[in-house]
Amino acid sequence: GYIDRERLAKCLLHLGTAAYNYNRFEEASRHFAKCLKVLNDKRVKLPQMIRVQAHYSYASTLMMRNQYEAAIEQYRLALRDFLYEDDNNELANIYYGLSETLHRAGSLKDAREAGEQARTFYVSVGNHAMEGQTHNLLGHIALEAGDYRGASDHFTMALSLAQAPAEPARIMINNAALADVRLAEGRLDEAKRY
C-alpha cells in the first residue's frame, strides 16, 4: 500500500545517507535515485522536505562521481521543490553544494553567485562553521578567477571564523589557502609566513 511505499522512500533515503557517510557514493547514488522514483508516485504523501533532501543528497553523490551536469540539475530540482519550505540552513546547504559543483565544473561566475547565497543563509541562521567553510570555497573560486584581493578577503574571513572557537584544522587550511594567494601574486616572503 501507500504506507509501505512511504516507508520504503524513507528507508531508501536513510540507506543512501549511510552509504554516503561511508564514502560509498555509487551505492548511495542508487538508493537516492530509487527514493526519488518512489517519491514520484503521486499517491505517496510525504513532507516536501523528504523530496528536497533526496534531490540534494543525490546531487552530492553525482558531484563526488564527477557527474557535474546531472548534479547541477538535481540541486536545481531541490531548489524548485524548496519553494514552500522554511529552513534557511537546509537552503544554505543546497546553495553550498550547487556552488561547489559549479566551481568543479568551471562555471566560476555561477559558482560565486550560489556561494554568496549560501553564505547569506548561513549568516541568517548563525551557522558560523559553515559560513567559514563557504568563505573558504568563495576564496578558492576568486583565486581561480584571478581575483587575488577577493580571495584574500574570503580566506581571511574564513580564518577569523575558525579562530573562535578554535578549529585547528580550519585554521591550517585557511593559512595554506592564504599562502597560495600570496604565491599566485608572487609575494614569496608573505607566502612563507602563512
Secondary structure, DSSP 8 states (H G I E B T S, - for coil): -HHHHHHHHHHHHHHHHHHHHTT-HHHHHHHHHHHHHHHTSTT----HHHHHHHHHHHHHHHHHTT-HHHHHHHHHHHHHHGGG---HHHHHHHHHHHHHHHHHHT-HHHHHHHHHHHHHHHHHHT-HHHHHHHHHHHHHHHHHTT-HHHHHHHHHHHHHHHHTTB-HHHHHHHHHHHHHHHHHTT-HHHHHH-
